[in-house]
Amino acid sequence: MPAFNAARTLRQTFDAIPPGTADEIILTDDASSDATVAVAEDLGLRVICHTRNRGYGANQKTCYDAALAAGADIVVMLHPDHQYDPRAIPDLIRPLVDRRADAVFGSRMLGGRFLQGGMPLWKFYANVALTAAANMTLRTYLTEFHSGFRAYSRGYLEAVPYERNSDSFVFDTEIIVQGLHKGLRIFEVPIATRYFAEASQIAFRPSVRYGLQILLTLAAYHAYRRGWRRDARFA
């Protein structure tokens, strides 16, 4: 769980995790100003704290480093803001257990439920446009590149140099590009989401910056594949 100011929703998220689906739950706190750490410790989670706010991507790096060091075979990323329904975890991990995929992403676009949870229309259209651009660049077909509910095999995380990625939100796109570049298999399962006041969301201006970063990442990968420039993220 990459966490930042999630004290109000963490317990609710934790309580919805199906029993027996996780051997260990690791929460990395990105210098929250609320009681996130206290709530996590009260729940018995393993807590790792950043002494300063380093960003969403950096928080994921800490999560994955800790999970791999603990010997995890499957790593599920679940935001502790209760936007994603933890009851879908068995659906995410099943293709990994069956060795049909190297990573599984929850998709809000599958099953026709993308607006039922209250996704703002501008987010929906931006999601569709950026996903289309990514699919054209990467020559693949995923219904969504921006879900924060994912499961990775140990092999996926060991194969990609995620430590070279951004510390910001574009990390989520970079790690997909890296996996596809390595020929890893990505599977999608439908999920439902909720949009409410306590759920973490990117505001409009940061979302515009995030969209531009995605386009720059895709352009950089295209240039790398063409041999026009080097890029340590894809080496």
C-alpha positions in Angstrom: 0.0 0.0 0.0 1.6 3.3 -1.1 0.1 5.7 1.4 -0.2 9.5 1.8 -2.6 11.0 4.3 -4.8 7.9 4.2 -5.8 7.7 7.9 -9.5 8.2 7.2 -9.8 5.3 4.7 -7.0 2.9 5.6 -9.0 0.8 8.1 -11.9 0.5 5.7 -9.6 -0.6 2.9 -7.9 -3.1 5.2 -11.1 -4.6 6.4 -12.3 -5.3 2.9 -9.2 -7.4 1.9 -10.4 -11.0 1.6 -8.9 -13.1 4.4 -6.1 -15.4 3.3 -5.2 -13.4 0.2 -2.0 -11.8 1.6 0.9 -13.3 3.6 2.0 -9.8 4.5 0.7 -6.3 4.0 3.4 -3.6 3.7 2.4 0.1 3.9 4.9 2.7 2.8 4.0 6.2 4.1 5.2 9.1 2.1 5.6 11.6 5.0 1.9 11.9 5.8 0.7 14.8 8.0 -2.2 12.8 9.5 -2.4 9.6 11.5 -1.8 7.2 8.7 1.2 5.5 10.4 -0.6 5.2 13.7 -3.6 3.5 12.1 -1.4 1.2 10.1 0.5 0.1 13.1 -2.7 -0.4 15.0 -3.8 -2.7 12.2 -0.6 -4.7 12.5 0.7 -3.7 9.1 4.4 -3.6 8.4 5.1 0.2 8.1 8.0 1.8 6.2 8.2 5.6 6.5 9.7 8.2 4.2 11.2 11.1 6.2 10.1 13.5 3.5 7.5 13.4 0.8 9.2 11.8 -2.2 6.3 11.2 -4.6 4.0 8.4 -5.7 6.5 6.7 -7.9 9.2 6.8 -5.1 6.6 5.3 -2.7 6.0 2.4 -5.1 9.7 1.8 -5.4 10.0 1.4 -1.7 7.0 -0.9 -1.6 8.4 -3.2 -4.3 11.9 -3.2 -2.9 10.5 -4.3 0.5 8.2 -6.9 -1.0 10.9 -8.5 -3.1 13.3 -8.5 -0.1 10.7 -10.3 1.9 10.5 -13.0 -0.7 7.2 -12.2 -2.3 6.2 -14.2 -5.4 3.2 -12.0 -6.2 3.0 -8.3 -5.2 -0.4 -6.5 -5.3 -0.5 -2.7 -5.3 -3.6 -1.5 -3.5 -4.2 2.2 -2.7 -5.4 2.6 0.9 -7.9 5.3 0.0 -10.7 2.7 -0.6 -11.2 3.9 -4.2 -10.5 0.4 -5.5 -12.5 -2.6 -4.1 -10.0 -5.0 -2.4 -12.5 -7.9 -2.9 -11.2 -8.1 -6.5 -7.7 -9.2 -5.3 -8.4 -12.9 -6.0 -9.3 -12.0 -9.6 -6.0 -10.1 -10.0 -3.8 -12.8 -8.6 -5.4 -15.8 -10.3 -3.8 -15.4 -13.7 -0.4 -15.0 -12.0 -0.9 -18.2 -10.0 -2.0 -20.0 -13.1 1.1 -18.6 -14.9 -1.1 -17.1 -17.7 0.3 -13.6 -17.1 3.3 -11.7 -15.6 1.2 -8.8 -14.5 -2.5 -8.2 -14.0 -4.2 -4.8 -14.0 -7.6 -3.9 -12.8 -9.4 -2.0 -15.5 -12.2 0.5 -15.0 -13.0 0.3 -18.7 -13.9 -3.4 -18.9 -17.4 -4.4 -18.1 -19.0 -1.0 -18.9 -18.7 0.3 -15.4 -16.3 3.1 -15.9 -18.7 5.9 -14.9 -20.8 4.1 -12.3 -18.4 4.9 -9.5 -18.5 8.6 -10.3 -15.5 9.1 -12.5 -15.5 12.7 -13.8 -16.2 12.9 -17.5 -13.0 14.9 -18.1 -11.0 12.1 -16.5 -12.8 9.5 -18.5 -12.1 11.2 -21.9 -8.4 11.9 -20.9 -8.0 8.3 -19.9 -9.4 7.0 -23.2 -7.2 9.4 -25.2 -4.0 8.7 -23.4 -4.7 4.9 -23.5 -5.2 5.1 -27.2 -1.9 7.0 -27.7 -0.1 4.4 -25.6 -1.6 1.5 -27.5 -0.6 3.0 -30.9 2.9 3.7 -29.7 3.4 0.3 -28.0 1.5 -1.8 -30.6 -0.6 -3.4 -28.0 -4.2 -3.3 -26.8 -4.9 -2.5 -23.2 -8.2 -1.0 -22.2 -6.5 1.2 -19.5 -3.0 2.4 -18.6 -3.9 4.4 -15.5 -5.3 2.0 -13.0 -3.7 2.0 -9.6 -4.9 -1.5 -8.7 -2.3 -4.0 -10.0 -0.7 -7.3 -9.3 2.9 -8.1 -10.4 4.7 -11.4 -10.5 8.2 -11.5 -8.9 9.6 -12.1 -12.4 8.0 -8.9 -13.7 9.5 -6.7 -11.0 12.9 -8.4 -11.3 12.9 -8.0 -15.1 12.2 -4.3 -15.3 14.5 -1.5 -14.0 11.7 0.3 -12.1 14.3 2.0 -9.9 15.2 4.2 -12.9 11.7 5.5 -13.3 10.2 8.8 -12.2 9.3 9.4 -8.6 6.0 11.0 -9.8 2.7 9.6 -11.1 4.1 8.8 -14.5 5.9 5.8 -12.9 2.7 3.8 -13.5 3.1 4.3 -17.3 6.9 3.7 -17.3 6.6 0.4 -15.6 4.1 -0.8 -18.2 6.3 0.4 -21.1 9.3 -1.4 -19.6 7.3 -4.7 -19.2 6.0 -4.6 -22.7 9.5 -3.8 -24.0 10.7 -7.0 -22.2 8.0 -9.1 -23.8 6.2 -9.7 -20.5 2.5 -10.6 -20.5 -0.1 -8.2 -19.1 -3.6 -9.3 -18.4 -6.6 -7.2 -17.4 -9.6 -7.9 -15.2 -12.7 -5.6 -14.7 -12.9 -3.6 -11.5 -15.2 -1.1 -10.1 -14.1 2.2 -8.5 -15.5 4.8 -6.2 -15.0 8.5 -6.3 -15.7 10.3 -3.0 -14.2 13.2 -1.0 -11.7 11.1 1.0 -10.4 9.2 -2.1 -7.1 10.5 -3.4 -7.4 12.1 -6.8 -5.2 14.2 -9.0 -6.5 17.7 -9.5 -7.0 19.1 -12.9 -3.7 21.0 -13.3 -1.5 18.1 -12.0 -3.5 15.8 -14.3 -2.6 17.9 -17.3 1.1 17.7 -16.2 0.7 13.9 -15.8 -0.8 13.6 -19.2 2.1 15.5 -20.8 4.6 13.3 -18.9 2.9 10.2 -20.4 3.2 11.6 -23.9 6.8 12.4 -23.3 7.5 8.9 -22.0 5.8 7.4 -25.1 7.8 9.7 -27.4 11.1 8.8 -25.5 10.3 5.1 -26.0 9.5 5.6 -29.7 12.9 7.4 -30.1 14.7 4.6 -28.2 13.2 1.9 -30.4 14.2 3.8 -33.5 17.7 4.1 -32.2 17.5 7.9 -32.1 18.5 8.2 -28.4 19.5 6.1 -25.4 17.2 5.8 -22.4 18.3 3.9 -19.3 14.6 3.1 -18.4 14.3 0.7 -21.4 17.9 -0.7 -21.6 
